[in-house]
Amino acid sequence: MTKALIIGGGIAGPVAALALRRAGIDSAIHEAYERDAVGVGSFLTLSVNGMDALRAIGLDALVAGLGHPTPRMAMFNHQGRRLGEFGTSGTRTRGRGSTTVRRSDLYRALRDEAARQGVPIVHGARLVSAESTGVGVTARFADGRSAEGDLLIGADGLRSRTREIIDPAAPAPRYVPLLNASGFTRGLGLPGEPGVMNMVFGRRCFFCWIPVGDDEIWWFANPPQPAELTPDQLAAIGPEESRARLRALFADDAGPALRIVEATDRIRYGWPTYDLPSLPVWHRDRMIVIGDAAHTAAPSSGQGAAMAFEDAVTLARCLRDLPDVPAAFTAYERLRRERVERVVAQGRRNSGTKAAGPVARLVRDVALPLYARRMAKTGGASLAWLYDHHVEWDAPVAAGVTAPRAPGRTRPAPR
């Protein structure tokens, strides 16, 4: 039986392992960190197409109850004027919408399910090198251990070591001039429909707050940061300075941002934003990258987890149906590249609207209401390419397959 070495035990790695298992392929997950990631991180939006990918391999029920439905986004400017409302589903998926979930809860559920199904998870295994043996791959780790398999899948994220091994000339992630902050609070009694993502284009900083559960608020902000800071500089921004920075950024804005920030006991502040727009080489020999290791989208795309899940399920189908590993890798890239690069580009555009100057703010405040009305008339058809994407698990993958044409796109998938 084929065995895959999966590098990275975040959320992409366990889904890849579970998809491969469903395809009849064994795997083992090798995670660089000594401990698990329970309790680490803030929250993320799991879009409807991401849930569809999990549904293809029977994992949708596992995560469906973890978070809170977030079916709509309401947009406001810094004066409190409502600019429009958008759904988080397409035409085929209308009525479902996204789910917002704590990253730690999602990670724990996927990790536990992988372990329950017998997938080995090795901690403290930081990949140093990997080489093809002709019929397989040998991976070597920093602690001196090694592992052998028939193929190696890099699900090791933004700073992927697998990506560097596959292509030493691979481009580095690109800095997006925004920081991230987030928190949870409750007891404010704010008016607002539960599950609606209230997105405020502040004068100096973008802010989003979501009423969930029983009078609880989940929120995030994107403080602009034109020059990329070093890890030491970011670490030097303590809790009080973080709060003071946010207080100053929201001082002139209408809306509840200031109240929410002041009521939050623990603010996570300062992790930078990156994307990876186009990676020339996704695979070499019997090694390949998926998820953020191959195509990091800015968080404003709302698609990071979903793209990783789609990748994992698609790769498993290709390995299941095609006669050898190189053919499977080639088919996978043809099925995925155009779509993920379009998502990365959209995330970059969305990030750009969060730090708009005075002229760009005026243009946005005129354009967004018009776009919202057009979206309402078409029932979300313009985003059907994003939200309605469907991975049909039972459909066989044929050799030489090309990506399905997205609505409104005429360019064929890159080869």
N, C-alpha and C positions, 0 to 999 in steps of 0.2 A: 504494500500500500504506500502511496506517495506521502511524504512528510514535508511540511513547511516549517521553516524557522521564521517566527514573527518577531520583529524587533520593535519594542514599544508596547507597554501595557496600559495605555491611557484608555480612551474609549474606542478608537479605531481598531486597536489590536484585538480585544476580545470579540468584537463583531466580526472581524476577519476570521478569527479562529472558529467561531460558531457557524459562519457561512460555509467555511471549508469543511467542517464536520458534516454539515447537511449534504455537501457534495461528495462525501465519502473520502475526504482527505484529512489525515491526521496533522496536528500542528503542536508546537510548543511556543509559548510566549516568553520572551526574554526582556525584562524590564531593567533599565539602568539604575533606578533608585532602590535603596535597600528596603524601604517601607512602601506600603500602599499609599493611595492618594485620598483615602477617606478623610473627610473634613477639610480638604484643600479646595480652594477656588470659590467662585461666586455662583452665578447662574448663567444659563444659556437658553436660547430659543431653539427648540427642535421643531423644524418646519414640517409641514404636512407631507412633503416629498421624502423627508427623512424617515418619518413614521411609515410611509409606504415601503421603503426599503427594508425596514425592520419587519414589516408584515410579511414580506416575501419569504422570510426565513423563520417565521413564527415567533418573533421577539416583540411584537407590538404590544401584546397584553402585559408583558414583563415591565414595560416602562410607562404604559398608558396612565397608571394611577400615581405616578411619582410626582408630577408637577401640577400646573394649573393651566386650563385652556386659555389661550390668548388669541381669540379669533379676529381681532381688529386692532388697527393703529389709528389714533387720533392725533393730528398734527396741529401745533400752535406756534405762533411767533412769540417774541419776547414781551410783547404787549398783552399777551393773553388772547389774541384773536385766533379763532379756530380757522385753520387753513384747509382742512379736509379730513376725510376718513377713508381708510383703505382696509380691505379684507386681507387675510393671510392665507387665502386659498385661491385656486384657479377656477376653471369651469367644471372639469371632471371631479374635482375635490371640493366643490362648493359646499359650505356648511360644516366642514371639518375644522380647518384652521390649525394654527401652530399650538405648541405646548411649551410653556416656560418651566424649566426644571433646574433645581440646584445641581451643579456639575458633579458634586460629590455623590449625590443620590444616584445619578445616572451611571457614574463610574462603578459604584458599589454593586448595583444591580447587574450590570453586564459582567463584571469580574466574577461575582458569585455564581452567575449562570454558567460562565465558561468553566469554572472549577467544578461545578455540579455535574457538567457533562464530561468531565474527565480531561480537560485541557490542562497540561502542566504550565504553571506560571513560575518562572525563575526570577527572583529579585536580586539586585546587586550585580546584574550582568550587563555591564556597559560595553557596547560594541566598540572594538578597536579596528578590526580589519575583517575582510571576508574575501574569499577567492573561490572561483569556480574550479571544480575538479573534473570537469568534462561530463560527468553523469550526476553531479550534485554540487553542493556548496558547503564549505567549511567556514564557520564564523568563529572568531577569536575575541575574547573579552578581556577587560582590563585586569581582572583578578587571576588571569592565567588559564581560566577554563576555555574550552572550545566545544562546539556543537556541530553536528553534520546533519544535512537534510537534502532533499531533492531540489528545493528552491528556497529563496529568502525573500521575505516581504518586509520592507521598511515602513512601519507605521509609527515612526519615531519623531514626528512633529516638525515644527518650524526649524529647529537646529539639527536636522536629520544627519546623523553620521552615515546612514545608508546612502543618502543622496550623494554625499561627498565621495564615497567609495565607488559608486556607479559612474560618476562623472566628476573627476577632480576639478574640472573647469566650470562646474555648475554655478549659476548666478546666486549671489547671496540674497536673503530676504530683503525687501525694500521697505525702508522706514516710511510710515504714514504719520504725519505730524500731529498726532493726537495721543494723549495719555488716557488711561481708563481708571475710573473710580466706581465703587459700588457699595451697597449696603442693604440692610434689612431693618425695618422698624415697625412699630405698631402703636395703636392707641391715639392716633391723630384725628380720627373721625372725619377724614377728608371725603367730600362727595366725589362720586365717580363709580362707574359701572365695573364690577369685578372682572378682571381679565382683559380690560382694554389697556393697551400700551399707550400712555399719554406722552407723546414725544414733543418736547419744547425746544425750538431753535432759539436759545437764549442769545442775548446781545454778545456775550463773550464765551459762552460754553453751552454745548448741547446737553440736555437732561431728559431722562425718561423715567417715569414712575408708573408702577402697575399695582392697582389694588388687588390683592389676592386673599383668599381665605377669610378669616374672621378679623376684619379691621387691620390687616397686615399690609405693608407697603414694601415692594421690592423695587430698587432703583439703581440706575447707573448714570454716569456722566462721562463726558469726553473733553477734559481740559485741553486746549490747544497747547502744543509744545513744538515750536518750529525747529529747534535744534535738538538732535537726538542726544539724550543724556546717557551717561555711563551707568552700569549697575550700581557702582558706589554712590554716584550722585542721587540716583533714585532711592537707594536704601537710606540715605541721609535725610529724606523727607519724612519727618516723624508725624505721629497722629495729630498733634496740635497744629502743626504747619499745614498738614493736609486739609484739616477743617477750615483753617484760616484762608487758604487758597480758594476753596470752594465758596466760602462765605463772600469773598471779594468778587468772584466771578458772577455770582447770582444776585448781587446787591441791587441791581437796577431792573431785574426781571419781574414781571407779573407771574403769578402762579405759586405753587407750594414748595418750590425747590429749597428755599432757605429753611423753611420749617422742617422739611424732611431731613435735610442734612443735620440740623441742630438736634433732632430727636434720635439720631442714629448713634448708638453706643460705640460701635466699631466700624470704622470706614476702611475699606480696602482701597488703597490709592497708589497710583503711579506706575502700573505696568504699561509698557509702550505698545503701540500698534504697528503691525507689519503686514505686508502681503508678499506673495511670490507669484508674479503675473504670468510667467511662461517659462517652464523648465524644458530645455531642448531635449534632454535625454531622460526618459522615465525608467528605462530598463536596460540591462546589459547581461548577457549570458543568462544566468538563472536567478538574477536579482532584480527587484522592482520596488518602486515606492508608491504609496497610496496616501490619501488624506492630505493633511498639512505638509507632509514631507514632499509631496508632488505639486501642490497647488494651494498655497495658503491664501484664503480670502480674508479681508478685513472683517472684524466682527459686525460692522454695519450691514454686511450682506445678509446676516441672519442664517447663514448656510454652512458654516464650518462643519458642524456635526453631521448634517444631512449629506454633504458631499462625501465625507469619509464613509458613511454607511452605504451610500450608493456605490462607491468604489469597491468596498469589501464584497458586496453581494455580486456585483458585475464580474469581478475578478474570479470569484468562486465558480460562477457559471462558466466562464471561459476555460478555466482549468478542468472543470468537469467534462466539457463537451469536445474539446479540441485535442488532437492526437499527441501533442508534445508541449512542453513549457514555452518555448519561443513562440509558437503559433498562438498560444493562449495569451501571452503578454502583448503580442501585436494586436490581437483582436480587442483586448481590453483597452489599449490606448486609443484605438480607432473609435471605440464606443464612448470614451470619456473625455478626450482632450478638448474638443470644441465646447462642450457644455461647461466644463469647469473653468475654462479660461473666460468664458462669457460671465460666469458668476463672479470671478475675481475682478473683472472690469467693472461690474455693477457695484461691488463693494467699494471700489476705489471712488467711483462717482458719488455714492452715498456719503462716504467720509468727507468728500470735498464740500458738501452742503453744510456740514456741521461747524465749519470755521469760516463762514462766509463774511466778506466785508460789506460795507454799507450798500454799494451798488448791487452786489450779488444778492443781498437780503431782499432788496426791492423786487428784483426779478423773480426770486423764489416765491415771495408772497403773492405775486400775481400769477405765476405759473402753476403753483401747487393746487389752488382751488379749481383751475381749469382742468388739470389732470385728474383730480379727484372726481369731478363731474363726468368726465369721459369714462373713467373706470367704472363708475356706477352704472352708466348706460350700457356698457359692454359686459357687465357682470364679471369683471376681472380677466377678460380674454387676453389683454396685453401681457399678463404675467402667467398665462397658462403654460408657456414654455418652461417656467421655473417650477411652479407648484404642482403641475399635473404630470410631471415625469413619473413613469412607472417602469419598474423592473419586473418583468414577467419571469418568475423563477422556472416555471415548467417549460418555457419555450427554449428549444435548443439553439445554441450559438453555432453559426456556420463559419467555416474558414473563409477569410476574406471579407467578413462582415464590416459594414460601415455604419457610422452613427445614424440614428433616425434623424431626419430633417426637422429642426425646431421650427415652430410657426414663425413666419416672417424672416427666415434665414435662407439664403441661397448659396452661401459658400459651403463647399463640402468639408467634411471633417479632415483635419491635417493627417498626413500619413507619416 
